[in-house]
Amino acid sequence: MNDFHLIYTCPDTKARAGELQTAHGQVLTPVFMPVGSQGTVKTLTPEELKDIGVAMVLANTYHLYLRPGIPVVEKMGGLHKFMAWGGPILTDSGGYQIFSLARLRQITDDGVVFRSHIDGSEHSITPELTIQFQEALGADIIMVLDECPACDDSFEKVQAAMHRTHRWAERCHRAHKRKGQALYAIVQGGFVPQLRHQSAEYLTSLGFPGYAIGGLSLGEPKEITLAMIEETAALLPDDKPRYLMGVGSPEDIIESVSRGCDMFDCALPTRVARNGAFFTRQGRRNIRNAVYGQMEDAIDPDCDCYTCRTFSAAYVHHLFNCGELLSYRLLTIHNLRFISNLMRQIRSAILDGSYNSFKGNFLAGYQPTDEQVRLSQKQRWLKSRSDSLKWQER
């Protein structure tokens, strides 16, 4: 039971509203999925996610494979029961996490041999095993194993990764047997329109129930990201969901919806919350700034989340200054509620035919993070991930 129904496409734009039926409930699209890589959205309970308005969450096969182990989750009744989440779940295959290990993995046509970032133990993963693991986890939507090239890879490397992704997708398609669970393919091809066309054409010929756009938002300039989203989404079937992987800033969601994307996931809203940043209709703000130290109002007076209904900005500012864990929870609640409300407003604007107007008004008032600052932050984050693995080379 994984059917997608396209309800309406807004005139003069490619923005779409749909309904995704899963074994664990209906999901209205466009939809944003918070990242719960290890079976939890950091700092929040399942009940809090429901109160926020979250319809679907993402978990990661790579992380669950390493800890606590797929057999443990299966023994506990599957991922839904294990994490006490009754709504739909999408599991990533873990391909991106494996390939981000760089020096700790070796790729062959058969699969990937890699060393755990936790203890250095060696593991071997094939496309068939990723399907076996995700079937055991029992997610509503699962992903093929793909090879995600780096944003600075050569044309030859990107092309080779694309062809390997195609071969692995076909093997995943043959291996997948579990009923009531949808397997999505992932379009690759880097920043080369020709390769994106080839990838979309090949994968759509295999008849997957949904398609993801992968290999973007990895540190490239935003105009390239948006150009590749537009290029790729236009090549995917109208009657299948289009899942844009790894995009979660408000302005990028707005732009990507207008290019025909239906599903989104990203750790950004929860990650920046733990670093003191929160979303407003005017842009991202930092609770550590002195202006909030004596502010009696909520951090966002226009927001209806628990944090904004209950606490002053001065209190949340105080919690961050003291390093109190509650501060991470309160800003995470706010950021996810902000995104949840944004997705609801986006869908409403699509259905009433006013999406272009909504998009223009939102972007006119929203100040995005400076592009150079954004790229610098992204590179620092990627470097921090790499540095955490250097112990393996000592």
Phi, psi and omega per residue, in radians:
M1 nan 1.392 3.091
N2 -2.460 1.394 -3.085
D3 -1.950 2.447 3.089
F4 -1.964 2.286 3.099
H5 -2.100 2.052 3.065
L6 -1.391 2.064 -3.061
I7 -1.534 -0.774 -3.010
Y8 -2.845 2.455 2.980
T9 -2.005 2.160 -3.042
C10 -1.165 2.321 3.114
P11 -1.012 2.572 3.097
D12 1.144 0.273 3.067
T13 -2.731 2.966 3.101
K14 -1.762 0.150 -3.127
A15 -1.126 2.315 -3.020
R16 -2.182 2.554 2.977
A17 -2.077 2.347 -3.104
G18 -2.549 -3.097 3.078
E19 -2.328 2.240 3.120
L20 -1.940 2.049 -3.141
Q21 -1.655 2.215 3.100
T22 -2.242 2.980 3.135
A23 -1.143 -0.340 -3.123
H24 -1.987 0.440 3.025
G25 2.159 2.966 -3.131
Q26 -1.545 2.467 3.073
V27 -2.116 2.162 3.084
L28 -1.505 2.317 3.141
T29 -1.942 2.641 0.069
P30 -1.133 2.566 -3.095
V31 -2.386 2.510 3.024
F32 -1.919 2.312 3.136
M33 -1.882 1.998 3.014
P34 -1.095 2.608 -3.110
V35 -1.553 2.151 3.040
G36 -2.184 1.158 -2.957
S37 -0.890 -0.737 -3.040
Q38 -1.841 0.493 3.112
G39 1.521 0.296 3.079
T40 -2.719 2.439 2.938
V41 -1.451 2.063 -2.907
K42 -0.886 2.247 3.045
T43 1.421 -0.142 -3.024
L44 -2.034 2.637 3.049
T45 -1.589 2.825 3.067
P46 -1.001 -0.651 3.128
E47 -1.125 -0.680 3.105
E48 -1.149 -0.675 3.086
L49 -1.055 -0.759 3.120
K50 -1.099 -0.753 3.126
D51 -1.093 -0.600 3.120
I52 -1.195 -0.488 -3.113
G53 1.884 0.237 3.115
V54 -1.219 2.268 -3.118
A55 -1.738 -0.474 -3.003
M56 -2.675 2.483 3.127
V57 -2.145 2.807 3.116
L58 -1.967 2.360 3.015
A59 -2.157 2.872 -2.995
N60 -2.095 2.187 -3.075
T61 -1.151 -0.677 -3.136
Y62 -1.021 -0.880 -3.105
H63 -1.140 -0.728 -3.129
L64 -1.239 -0.508 3.061
Y65 -1.122 -0.730 -3.136
L66 -1.339 -0.702 3.131
R67 -2.573 2.164 0.072
P68 -1.528 -0.030 -3.050
G69 1.909 2.405 -3.117
I70 -1.003 -0.740 3.132
P71 -1.034 -0.585 3.126
V72 -1.154 -0.812 -3.139
V73 -1.107 -0.730 3.135
E74 -1.102 -0.739 3.119
K75 -1.083 -0.567 -3.130
M76 -1.416 0.082 3.066
G77 1.793 0.191 -3.131
G78 1.707 2.957 -2.995
L79 -1.159 -0.670 -3.141
H80 -1.019 -0.840 -3.122
K81 -1.232 -0.682 -3.096
F82 -1.045 -0.745 -3.108
M83 -1.755 0.110 3.074
A84 1.001 0.695 3.099
W85 -2.013 2.036 -3.075
G86 -1.531 -0.153 -3.118
G87 -1.536 -3.131 -3.132
P88 -1.122 2.599 3.084
I89 -2.278 2.426 2.951
L90 -1.968 2.300 3.041
T91 -1.910 2.245 2.977
D92 -1.312 2.629 -3.134
S93 -1.226 -0.342 -3.057
G94 1.634 0.087 -3.117
G95 -0.998 -0.807 -3.117
Y96 -1.092 -0.759 -3.120
Q97 -1.116 -0.720 3.126
I98 -1.120 -0.790 -3.080
F99 -1.272 -0.391 3.081
S100 -1.312 -0.158 3.098
L101 -1.235 -0.300 3.047
A102 0.903 -1.730 -3.015
R103 -1.182 -0.173 -3.071
L104 -1.767 0.242 -3.122
R105 -2.504 2.744 3.103
Q106 -2.309 2.244 -3.067
I107 -1.815 2.322 2.973
T108 -2.288 3.006 3.097
D109 -1.111 -0.452 -3.136
D110 -1.256 -0.623 -3.104
G111 2.908 -2.567 -3.068
V112 -2.275 2.323 2.946
V113 -1.856 2.217 -3.082
F114 -2.506 2.834 3.059
R115 -1.853 2.370 3.137
S116 -1.032 2.386 3.061
H117 -1.286 -0.134 -3.098
I118 -1.560 -0.905 -3.048
D119 -2.301 0.065 3.106
G120 1.404 0.022 3.140
S121 -1.150 2.591 -3.069
E122 -1.600 2.439 -3.132
H123 -2.414 2.670 3.099
S124 -2.206 2.203 -3.097
I125 -2.160 2.339 3.051
T126 -2.035 2.883 3.060
P127 -0.973 -0.686 -3.129
E128 -1.132 -0.671 3.130
L129 -1.179 -0.649 3.114
T130 -1.089 -0.619 3.083
I131 -1.214 -0.779 3.112
Q132 -1.001 -0.774 -3.128
F133 -1.121 -0.787 -3.077
Q134 -1.258 -0.546 3.023
E135 -1.129 -0.696 3.126
A136 -1.168 -0.643 3.101
L137 -1.160 -0.586 3.041
G138 1.453 0.409 3.116
A139 -1.134 2.759 3.126
D140 -1.285 -0.643 3.108
I141 -2.253 2.327 3.120
I142 -2.199 2.854 -3.037
M143 -2.085 2.594 3.037
V144 -1.197 2.803 2.965
L145 -1.401 2.228 -3.135
D146 -2.272 2.906 3.035
E147 -1.889 2.053 -3.100
C148 -1.720 1.905 -3.128
P149 -1.281 2.730 3.066
A150 -1.247 2.710 -3.055
C151 -1.189 -0.287 3.131
D152 -1.886 0.257 3.107
D153 -1.189 2.682 3.107
S154 -1.240 2.848 3.082
F155 -0.942 -0.741 -3.096
E156 -1.115 -0.718 3.117
K157 -1.184 -0.718 3.132
V158 -1.125 -0.738 3.131
Q159 -1.122 -0.744 3.129
A160 -1.118 -0.717 3.110
A161 -1.112 -0.672 3.121
M162 -1.105 -0.827 -3.123
H163 -1.121 -0.663 3.096
R164 -1.171 -0.684 3.064
T165 -1.006 -0.709 3.126
H166 -1.121 -0.785 -3.134
R167 -1.128 -0.712 3.123
W168 -1.170 -0.647 3.126
A169 -1.084 -0.718 3.129
E170 -1.131 -0.690 3.107
R171 -1.169 -0.703 3.079
C172 -1.081 -0.724 -3.130
H173 -1.060 -0.748 3.139
R174 -1.214 -0.599 -3.058
A175 -1.364 -0.403 -3.011
H176 -1.312 2.151 -3.083
K177 -2.205 -0.361 -2.984
R178 -1.165 2.250 3.113
K179 -1.336 2.665 3.093
G180 1.286 0.269 -3.105
Q181 -2.349 2.255 -3.093
A182 -1.741 2.395 3.090
L183 -1.873 2.127 3.138
Y184 -1.786 2.498 3.028
A185 -1.570 2.863 -3.112
I186 -2.192 2.062 3.113
V187 -1.378 2.230 3.070
Q188 -2.049 -2.908 -3.112
G189 2.228 0.137 3.077
G190 1.013 -2.364 -3.090
F191 -1.909 0.472 -3.099
V192 -1.903 1.890 -3.113
P193 -0.918 -0.693 3.138
Q194 -1.022 -0.744 -3.141
L195 -1.263 -0.647 3.071
R196 -1.051 -0.707 3.091
H197 -1.086 -0.815 -3.129
Q198 -1.059 -0.765 -3.096
S199 -1.142 -0.824 3.134
A200 -1.087 -0.744 -3.121
E201 -1.100 -0.777 -3.110
Y202 -1.163 -0.845 -3.053
L203 -1.200 -0.666 3.120
T204 -1.178 -0.432 3.110
S205 -1.204 -0.323 -3.128
L206 -1.499 -0.200 3.027
G207 1.299 0.763 3.040
F208 -1.256 2.689 3.118
P209 -1.355 -0.127 3.106
G210 -2.868 2.798 -3.063
Y211 -2.384 2.366 3.091
A212 -1.872 2.669 3.028
I213 -1.849 1.937 -3.080
G214 -1.927 3.066 3.037
G215 1.321 0.353 3.135
L216 -2.138 3.000 -3.119
S217 0.985 0.768 -3.118
L218 -1.956 0.258 -3.138
G219 2.093 0.012 3.102
E220 -1.395 2.784 3.068
P221 -1.016 2.577 -3.026
K222 -1.104 -0.600 -3.137
E223 -1.116 -0.548 3.074
I224 -1.232 -0.753 3.090
T225 -0.956 -0.901 -3.080
L226 -1.148 -0.642 3.118
A227 -1.113 -0.725 -3.139
M228 -1.249 -0.590 3.059
I229 -1.082 -0.846 -3.125
E230 -1.088 -0.750 -3.134
E231 -1.061 -0.790 -3.018
T232 -1.370 -0.800 -3.095
A233 -1.019 -0.635 -3.122
A234 -1.143 -0.303 -3.098
L235 -1.620 -0.123 -3.046
L236 -1.650 2.652 -3.074
P237 -1.047 2.468 3.125
D238 -1.143 -0.525 -3.027
D239 -1.639 0.238 3.104
K240 -2.165 2.552 3.120
P241 -1.167 2.542 3.139
R242 -2.019 2.037 -3.010
Y243 -1.917 1.993 3.105
L244 -1.632 1.988 -3.005
M245 -1.479 2.340 2.957
G246 1.384 0.347 3.131
V247 -2.049 2.221 -3.062
G248 -2.653 0.090 3.050
S249 -1.364 2.560 -3.067
P250 -0.944 -0.808 -3.090
E251 -1.173 -0.587 3.127
D252 -1.256 -0.637 3.054
I253 -1.088 -0.813 3.122
I254 -0.975 -0.848 -3.118
E255 -1.156 -0.691 -3.071
S256 -1.275 -0.605 3.045
V257 -1.054 -0.715 -3.122
S258 -1.192 -0.225 3.092
R259 -1.767 0.119 2.986
G260 1.756 0.275 3.141
C261 -1.573 2.571 -3.033
D262 -1.980 -0.536 -3.010
M263 -2.275 2.499 -3.091
F264 -2.451 2.599 2.950
D265 -2.524 2.629 3.090
C266 -3.032 2.544 3.052
A267 -1.462 -0.094 -3.034
L268 -0.953 -0.904 -3.069
P269 -1.027 -0.656 -3.126
T270 -1.430 -0.609 -3.127
R271 -1.176 -0.815 -3.118
V272 -1.195 -0.506 3.088
A273 -1.051 -0.721 -3.127
R274 -1.254 -0.171 3.073
N275 -1.866 0.210 3.023
G276 1.640 0.055 -3.085
A277 -1.710 2.489 3.097
F278 -2.428 2.659 -3.087
F279 -1.536 2.495 2.932
T280 -2.389 2.986 3.094
R281 -1.195 -0.216 3.112
Q282 -1.672 -0.184 -3.133
G283 2.343 -3.077 -3.132
R284 -1.394 2.402 3.126
R285 -2.191 2.824 -3.135
N286 -2.059 2.134 -3.050
I287 -1.173 -0.299 3.126
R288 -1.289 -0.284 -3.107
N289 -1.068 2.476 -3.033
A290 -1.054 -0.451 -3.101
V291 -1.032 -0.441 -3.107
Y292 -1.530 -0.134 -3.037
G293 -1.079 -0.503 3.135
Q294 -2.239 0.450 -3.106
M295 -1.481 2.112 -3.124
E296 -1.370 -0.484 3.140
D297 -1.228 2.942 3.029
A298 -1.181 2.852 3.104
I299 -1.052 -0.529 3.082
D300 -2.459 1.667 -3.072
P301 -1.035 -0.337 -3.139
D302 -1.521 -0.026 -3.053
C303 -1.707 2.554 -3.122
D304 -1.857 0.271 -3.106
C305 -1.272 2.912 3.136
Y306 -0.996 -0.737 -3.118
T307 -1.049 -0.844 -3.072
C308 -1.308 -0.459 3.093
R309 -1.321 -0.383 -2.883
T310 -1.982 -0.625 -2.950
F311 -2.145 2.653 3.031
S312 -1.396 2.779 3.044
A313 -1.087 -0.623 3.138
A314 -1.051 -0.669 3.141
Y315 -1.179 -0.791 -3.134
V316 -1.139 -0.684 3.060
H317 -1.008 -0.796 3.117
H318 -1.039 -0.785 -3.122
L319 -1.051 -0.731 3.135
F320 -1.167 -0.711 3.127
N321 -1.094 -0.506 -3.126
C322 -1.611 -0.066 -3.123
G323 1.241 0.441 -3.136
E324 -1.305 2.353 -3.087
L325 -1.105 -0.495 3.128
L326 -1.018 -0.526 -3.129
S327 -1.077 -0.662 3.122
Y328 -1.132 -0.727 3.140
R329 -1.121 -0.775 -3.063
L330 -1.139 -0.705 3.126
L331 -1.314 -0.538 3.059
T332 -1.131 -0.770 3.078
I333 -1.003 -0.811 -3.119
H334 -1.102 -0.841 -3.067
N335 -1.112 -0.704 3.133
L336 -1.242 -0.594 3.063
R337 -1.184 -0.670 3.090
F338 -1.032 -0.825 3.139
I339 -1.170 -0.691 3.109
S340 -1.064 -0.789 3.089
N341 -1.118 -0.670 3.118
L342 -1.086 -0.751 -3.141
M343 -1.131 -0.659 3.108
R344 -1.144 -0.732 3.118
Q345 -1.163 -0.672 3.101
I346 -1.055 -0.854 -3.116
R347 -1.083 -0.740 3.131
S348 -1.069 -0.737 -3.137
A349 -1.162 -0.619 3.082
I350 -1.122 -0.844 -3.042
L351 -1.169 -0.515 3.119
D352 -1.675 0.149 3.025
G353 1.351 0.311 -3.054
S354 -2.018 0.436 -3.009
Y355 -1.110 -0.724 3.140
N356 -1.031 -0.705 3.107
S357 -1.160 -0.767 3.114
F358 -1.050 -0.819 3.137
K359 -1.032 -0.828 -3.128
G360 -1.065 -0.771 3.141
N361 -1.135 -0.724 -3.126
F362 -1.127 -0.892 -3.071
L363 -1.177 -0.491 3.107
A364 -1.169 -0.527 -3.104
G365 -1.740 -0.167 -3.040
Y366 -1.775 2.174 3.124
Q367 -1.701 1.816 -3.127
P368 -1.249 2.844 3.054
T369 -1.057 2.397 3.122
D370 -0.901 2.377 -3.037
E371 -1.020 -0.768 3.141
Q372 -1.161 -0.678 3.080
V373 -1.123 -0.741 -3.133
R374 -1.065 -0.823 -3.134
L375 -1.124 -0.675 3.108
S376 -1.120 -0.754 3.115
Q377 -1.093 -0.713 3.136
K378 -1.103 -0.765 3.141
Q379 -1.150 -0.659 3.105
R380 -1.133 -0.693 3.129
W381 -1.140 -0.773 3.118
L382 -1.108 -0.684 3.125
K383 -1.154 -0.663 3.139
S384 -1.119 -0.615 3.077
R385 -1.147 -0.734 3.134
S386 -1.165 -0.748 -3.122
D387 -1.091 -0.567 -3.123
S388 -1.170 -0.252 -3.123
L389 -1.747 -0.093 -3.016
K390 -1.191 -0.309 3.091
W391 -0.992 -0.501 -3.074
Q392 -1.164 -0.417 -3.079
E393 -1.663 -0.105 -3.094
R394 -1.259 nan nan
